[in-house]
Amino acid sequence: MCGIVGYTGRRQALDVLLKGLYTLEYRGYDSAGVAVQTPQGLRVVKTQGRMKTLDEKVHALGGLEGSCGIGHTRWATHGAPSDVNAHPHVSADGRFALVHNGIIENYLELREELQRDGFVFQSETDTETVVHLFQKLYCGDMVKTLTQVVARLRGGFALGVISSEKPGELVCVRRDNPLIVGFGEGENMIASDIPAILPVTRRYVVPGDEEIVHVTPQGVEFYSLSGERLTHTPQTVDWDVSSAEKGGYDHFMLKEIFEQPRAVRDTVSSRIRGGLPALEEYGLSDEMLRGVRNIHIVACGSALHAGLVGKAAIEKLARIPVLAQVASEFRYSDPIIGEGDLCIVISQSGETADTLAALREAKKRGARTLAICNVVSSSAAREADSVLYTWAGPEIAVATTKAYSAQLAALYLIAVRAALARGTMDEQTARRYCDDISSLPDKIETLLKTREQMSELARLYSDREDTFFLGRGVDYAAAQEASLKLKEISYVHSEAYAGGELKHGTISLIEEGTLVAALACDPALYEKIISNIKSVKARGASVVLVTNGNYEADGEMCDHVVHLPQCLPELSASLSIIPLQLFAYYIGVYRGCDIDKPRNLAKSVTVE
Ligand code: G6P
């Protein structure tokens, strides 16, 4: 949700800012802008549209000379995407430029106050209030001024500010929003995410909430709101810049689909010891798992879909009641959760605003909290009682694939360990589950070979405007993720339905040529789902069956079959999703969609 970047040092700031912004574009891409301290004062170039448009615009103007600046790529919340609403925003007197990620909840009252003071607003954004407020409160010291500003703001945000009067100085702050500070040699940076700093440095610090950070080429200082100097030891990024590049693939999404065997292997391998899940160091001791009353899984989007698969596995294997809930609903539902309960939040980014709020709510009510997330040191990782990282590596495409697969693997390990701890599974069976979990990467590898088949199916069906995904049990959970993938990147209307529920209304939408993708991966439910499939086929649907069963396309039950390798039924969502991710990808390609940056979406949703 908006990417911010800032640089001060010995290079031309513009180059570093643009490079950084390209890597942050996944966070929002409806407009972009930069501000640089030039010999002629602060200069700002901003535009509606993608980074490429900004790049062309700023170079058409002859570039911007200077070694300190800030940049922004936007996902609009307050005010439509437009040149004037794009960041950086500049104070009325032109002395300050500011970039912002998040929402200033009290911006209307601040705006009225500033208007009464005579400030004239150019944009409809909440951000512009902050830069005028900065001018109003300016005391000659950037750190002290930002401290005063923060005290007046409600909501969550990350802010970066430069001034024409303070060459080489950059100040920033975060509250419940991501922001890192990169430590270079004679140059330093700020950014919303790690890939943006990698051309300059691998060393970074995540400042604490409401710490005011003062950045110059010579060093970085951290202050509490009460003015106390704080220290942090930088961490080192241990993955390579190439992990955040396309590496020969047409899109990040395709690259990330193909990285799934590694993502799952890395997530699982160090957590299976002696053939059994070893999760004690993640706060999941047998004693704790034995005593757990209820598990609440809280997440958004695909992470919630992973949670639904996790719910099915944990309930079936460990017999613990699990509620899987949408984070934005959970947080305002006066949830029945407390001591003795475990709240598992799942989030690729670890920064999703609703998921974080749900985590805090669960903590406040006395539940134990576990975060399953992919971004190291993200807010969820820091705030939860314990964290189980998915080692999927940086995920750039907005539509998640490898992080989702890694989340599933992490949840299976929890299900098996909990089952062992509670005595609902014996050790021998647990070993069999672990073997099967460990073999998922090879099976996923095999399934990546369905690429051509899925591309061909996508070519045949790319003109369909409605698609239904059917499944029962775990297949229904997987169907929900498959459906979301398709609508996210191809804009095709799709719905996931529990096979048995279809006849209660939705079947009225099935007509000649409606596309139905049906999942049949649990032998215990084959016959049931096959009857559901037959009933849509009889009404003219074109049916693609994804199954580990021994079925063939006969034109009567289904038109196409995608065969999956065998695995234990609770784990099958890890396999059935692979061809369906490829299917969604190719439908998007055939329809000419912007695969990695679908319209209206952003990868990290840091607003409610
Ligand atoms: C956004 C993305 C989804 C993602 C969801 C949750 O809506 O477009 O793909 O599943 O956020 O993100 P998280 O980082 O919490 O997993």
Residues whose N, C-alpha, C, O or C-beta is under 5 A from the ligand:
A	BS01	G6P	C300 G301 S302 A303 I346 S347 Q348 S349 G350 T352 V398 A399 T400 L601 A602 K603 V605
